[in-house]
Amino acid sequence: MDKVLEWLIVALGVAAVVFFAAVIGGTFVWLVWPVVNHAFPKLVADGVLASSLSWWDSVCLTWLFGLLIKSTQTNKNGK
């Protein structure tokens, strides 16, 4: 029972770290998004980039791209 509880605490700690990293990164993306719109007005006009982004959408995008980047990394042995 102690091992299960220990594993659960570690899993909750990892989940909390991932959540807070996504919140911090998503908040940064949300704050910078108007600059992106001004830097790429043609992409916004063509519908490639969203003209506005909610805070929750930016957090979800940060989490999604974090998963995608993590899944493409390999270790030093190339496995």
Secondary structure, DSSP 8 states (H G I E B T S, - for coil): -HHHHHHHHHHHHHHHHHHHHHHHHHHHHHHHHHHHHHH-HHHHHHTSS-S---HHHHHHHHHHHHHHHHHH---TT--
